[in-house]
Amino acid sequence: MIKKVFALSFLALIFAAHAYAWDMGAYVENARAGEGISDSTFVWKEEQAQPATVDSSMAFDKNKTIEHIRKGFYFSAGYTFGHVTLNDHYEDDDWNPDQTYNGWLVCYFDVRLGAHIANIISIYGTLGIGVGTGDYEHEYKGDPIEDDVTSIKGVAGVGFVLNPFRNEKSPLYGLFFGLCGGVQAEGVEYNYKGATEIGIIYHTDPNIAEHDNFHNFFGRIEAGYEWWISKRWRLGTAFNYTFGGYDDGSWESITSHTFGLTIRLAH
């Protein structure tokens, strides 16, 4: 009886050892297959040997996938055509009445120099100069006068351009918004109207020219779109609005409004 029990125990031990070894082999195969399975489930070797599939579409290399990118040195030159209104208001109308100008900015050029940051923002400093023509209304010895005059504008400021869309394949990739601020030297030039001793008779003396100034601090907003004409150069157009103002805190205040359409070449 004892011999039979011993024999059965020995056979059970051999079977258990064999089953354990078989189970450990399956575990090792699982680990080698990268499945990370900690139980003893059997996995066929040919299934374990299948390589993992990698989705290469998730990879993104901005230096290789973006052909047209804004980086490094920023240069831009623009031409603007627009409409300008100016007003110089005085508290004492009897001593110095309001002066107003309403006309067209015929030819205005500006240059921007700066740098691109992360293909999103371009910061710059700018200088601009332009001329226009329009109507200047003022008074001479209590009588209102309206003259056809030449306007002059000079601008110095700093600003930035925001390009919010970074997907080059998107039709919105060329959309941009801008903000700028600084100082404006604005003025009009007109021929002086003289008077005779008998009554007030106005006449034009081409040898005498007067200047009236509307200097102010300004802020400008713009929105536009640009098209790539080469790997680094862009040609675009933008609508912009510029508001200028100055108040000496006592008796004079100046306001300026400019609505413009700009054609711009940028690097």
Legacy VTK file of the C-alpha trace (Angstrom):
# vtk DataFile Version 3.0
C-alpha trace
ASCII
DATASET POLYDATA
POINTS 267 float
0.000 0.000 0.000
2.801 2.377 0.898
4.578 1.504 -2.343
1.471 2.354 -4.392
1.068 5.717 -2.618
4.763 6.505 -3.162
4.510 5.564 -6.850
1.418 7.710 -7.388
3.025 10.632 -5.560
6.143 10.319 -7.698
4.088 10.325 -10.919
2.086 13.360 -9.707
5.330 15.197 -8.919
6.734 14.486 -12.356
3.489 15.711 -14.015
3.403 18.878 -11.891
7.038 19.666 -12.670
6.412 19.186 -16.368
3.287 21.388 -16.288
5.175 24.080 -14.386
8.027 24.052 -16.880
5.530 24.244 -19.791
3.724 27.176 -18.122
6.992 29.031 -17.473
7.975 28.569 -21.088
4.743 30.193 -22.209
5.352 33.060 -19.766
8.833 33.640 -21.155
7.489 33.592 -24.692
4.893 36.179 -23.694
7.530 38.419 -22.143
9.726 38.169 -25.214
6.777 39.067 -27.401
6.394 42.313 -25.451
2.843 41.524 -24.407
3.488 42.217 -20.719
1.132 39.358 -19.687
1.801 38.062 -16.181
-0.600 35.113 -16.252
0.015 31.679 -17.757
-2.205 31.950 -20.819
-0.737 30.072 -23.753
0.278 32.213 -26.743
1.251 30.731 -30.062
4.801 31.627 -31.016
3.929 32.697 -34.560
1.450 35.209 -33.104
4.025 36.464 -30.649
6.562 37.067 -33.378
4.417 39.608 -35.265
6.159 43.024 -35.229
4.349 45.983 -33.674
2.730 48.318 -36.202
3.872 51.950 -35.957
1.663 54.764 -37.241
4.165 57.050 -38.946
1.459 59.613 -39.686
1.725 60.794 -36.070
5.347 61.823 -36.555
5.870 65.591 -37.082
9.077 67.288 -38.086
8.385 70.989 -38.448
11.659 71.606 -40.265
10.803 69.066 -42.969
7.042 69.172 -43.280
6.648 72.971 -43.480
8.011 74.279 -46.759
7.089 77.929 -46.201
8.054 79.003 -42.712
8.476 82.414 -41.090
11.777 82.436 -39.239
14.833 84.593 -38.674
15.043 88.150 -39.965
11.770 89.969 -40.728
11.618 92.636 -43.427
8.519 94.215 -44.900
7.732 97.117 -47.221
4.218 98.396 -47.808
2.248 100.879 -49.860
-0.990 102.276 -48.391
-3.890 104.174 -49.889
-6.412 105.540 -47.427
-8.709 108.219 -46.078
-7.674 110.636 -43.319
-9.605 112.981 -41.035
-7.870 115.354 -38.615
-9.247 117.693 -35.977
-7.479 120.249 -33.806
-9.854 121.428 -31.067
-9.266 124.448 -28.845
-11.144 125.283 -25.670
-11.151 129.001 -26.503
-12.869 129.239 -29.892
-12.650 133.034 -29.898
-8.865 133.003 -29.713
-8.120 129.960 -31.897
-11.073 128.063 -33.436
-11.089 124.394 -34.463
-9.159 123.286 -37.515
-10.187 120.205 -39.488
-8.837 118.263 -42.442
-10.612 115.668 -44.568
-8.824 114.016 -47.466
-7.084 111.096 -49.124
-3.745 109.564 -48.287
-2.559 109.103 -51.856
0.939 107.770 -51.420
2.251 106.317 -48.149
5.256 103.981 -47.843
6.537 102.234 -44.749
9.356 99.826 -43.897
9.412 97.256 -41.080
12.489 95.567 -39.619
12.363 92.882 -36.946
12.381 89.148 -36.253
10.093 86.117 -36.484
9.335 84.056 -33.377
8.242 80.377 -33.654
6.451 80.901 -36.989
3.650 82.648 -35.072
4.653 86.218 -34.190
6.771 88.804 -35.994
7.932 91.805 -33.958
9.241 94.934 -35.665
10.071 98.609 -35.644
8.663 100.772 -38.428
9.182 104.078 -40.213
6.776 105.563 -42.742
6.191 108.695 -44.772
3.414 109.784 -47.108
1.497 112.623 -48.758
-2.127 113.246 -49.608
-4.627 115.873 -50.641
-7.884 117.142 -49.212
-9.922 120.003 -47.733
-8.673 122.080 -44.823
-11.238 124.117 -42.877
-10.234 126.911 -40.507
-10.971 130.572 -39.834
-9.316 133.862 -40.580
-10.441 136.908 -38.573
-13.765 135.256 -37.785
-14.548 134.145 -41.336
-14.561 130.429 -42.228
-12.128 129.337 -44.931
-11.896 126.075 -46.844
-8.720 125.378 -48.786
-7.469 122.593 -51.007
-4.251 121.546 -49.332
-1.468 118.980 -49.366
-1.213 116.719 -46.340
1.977 115.184 -44.950
2.352 112.173 -42.665
5.418 110.776 -40.912
5.279 107.717 -38.641
7.632 105.975 -36.202
6.515 103.036 -34.085
6.816 99.423 -32.946
4.416 96.536 -33.413
3.842 92.861 -34.064
2.099 90.596 -36.567
0.274 87.453 -35.403
-0.072 84.403 -37.687
-2.407 82.146 -35.656
-2.659 79.227 -38.116
0.381 76.924 -38.384
-0.906 74.190 -40.711
0.646 74.963 -44.075
-2.004 72.932 -45.903
-4.811 75.042 -44.434
-6.219 77.900 -46.548
-6.035 80.030 -43.388
-2.233 79.708 -43.182
-1.775 83.140 -44.790
-4.203 84.984 -42.491
-2.618 87.513 -40.120
-3.513 90.199 -37.585
-1.394 93.130 -36.468
-1.049 95.795 -33.832
1.250 98.827 -33.860
1.769 102.007 -31.833
3.988 105.074 -31.845
4.024 108.728 -32.875
2.695 110.516 -35.958
3.800 113.848 -37.368
0.779 114.961 -39.409
0.184 118.311 -40.969
-1.203 120.299 -43.888
0.396 122.959 -46.042
-1.651 125.740 -47.618
-1.216 129.130 -49.201
-1.778 132.027 -46.825
-4.910 134.109 -47.370
-4.116 137.825 -46.968
-6.479 140.798 -46.574
-6.688 144.338 -47.893
-7.296 147.341 -45.622
-10.791 147.894 -47.059
-12.945 144.954 -46.034
-11.813 141.364 -45.983
-10.758 140.262 -49.446
-8.938 136.949 -49.620
-6.368 136.167 -52.223
-3.725 133.534 -52.714
-0.109 134.447 -52.340
1.892 131.510 -53.715
5.053 132.879 -52.124
3.693 132.551 -48.588
2.876 129.081 -47.257
1.614 128.207 -43.789
1.770 124.899 -41.932
-0.731 123.573 -39.403
0.283 120.539 -37.393
-1.778 117.650 -36.007
0.996 115.697 -34.251
-0.260 112.821 -32.093
0.327 109.392 -30.594
-1.291 106.559 -32.517
-2.444 102.965 -32.335
-3.144 100.823 -35.396
-4.922 97.504 -35.904
-4.830 95.486 -39.108
-6.064 92.241 -40.635
-4.955 90.720 -43.910
-3.873 87.764 -45.971
-0.595 86.932 -47.685
0.415 84.555 -50.464
3.813 82.856 -50.749
5.629 83.803 -53.956
8.836 81.921 -53.041
10.210 79.866 -50.167
10.707 82.958 -47.979
8.964 85.905 -49.692
5.283 86.735 -49.307
2.960 89.225 -50.990
-0.181 90.268 -49.170
-2.874 92.835 -48.604
-4.387 94.199 -45.409
-7.091 96.531 -44.146
-6.070 98.775 -41.256
-7.438 101.464 -39.002
-5.277 104.012 -37.202
-6.453 106.227 -34.374
-4.306 109.097 -33.159
-4.764 111.454 -30.267
-3.054 114.157 -28.287
-4.236 116.266 -25.353
-2.010 118.869 -23.731
-4.189 118.786 -20.612
-5.210 122.437 -20.836
-6.733 123.905 -23.969
-5.813 121.867 -27.076
-6.695 118.308 -28.158
-6.012 116.549 -31.458
-7.675 113.496 -32.999
-6.725 111.587 -36.140
-8.502 108.766 -38.016
-7.051 106.836 -40.955
-8.688 103.955 -42.846
-6.246 102.274 -45.196
-5.715 99.473 -47.696
-2.135 98.200 -47.812
-0.201 96.073 -50.285
2.793 94.521 -48.542
5.889 92.546 -49.524
7.448 90.629 -46.636
10.351 88.291 -45.936
LINES 1 268
267 0 1 2 3 4 5 6 7 8 9 10 11 12 13 14 15 16 17 18 19 20 21 22 23 24 25 26 27 28 29 30 31 32 33 34 35 36 37 38 39 40 41 42 43 44 45 46 47 48 49 50 51 52 53 54 55 56 57 58 59 60 61 62 63 64 65 66 67 68 69 70 71 72 73 74 75 76 77 78 79 80 81 82 83 84 85 86 87 88 89 90 91 92 93 94 95 96 97 98 99 100 101 102 103 104 105 106 107 108 109 110 111 112 113 114 115 116 117 118 119 120 121 122 123 124 125 126 127 128 129 130 131 132 133 134 135 136 137 138 139 140 141 142 143 144 145 146 147 148 149 150 151 152 153 154 155 156 157 158 159 160 161 162 163 164 165 166 167 168 169 170 171 172 173 174 175 176 177 178 179 180 181 182 183 184 185 186 187 188 189 190 191 192 193 194 195 196 197 198 199 200 201 202 203 204 205 206 207 208 209 210 211 212 213 214 215 216 217 218 219 220 221 222 223 224 225 226 227 228 229 230 231 232 233 234 235 236 237 238 239 240 241 242 243 244 245 246 247 248 249 250 251 252 253 254 255 256 257 258 259 260 261 262 263 264 265 266
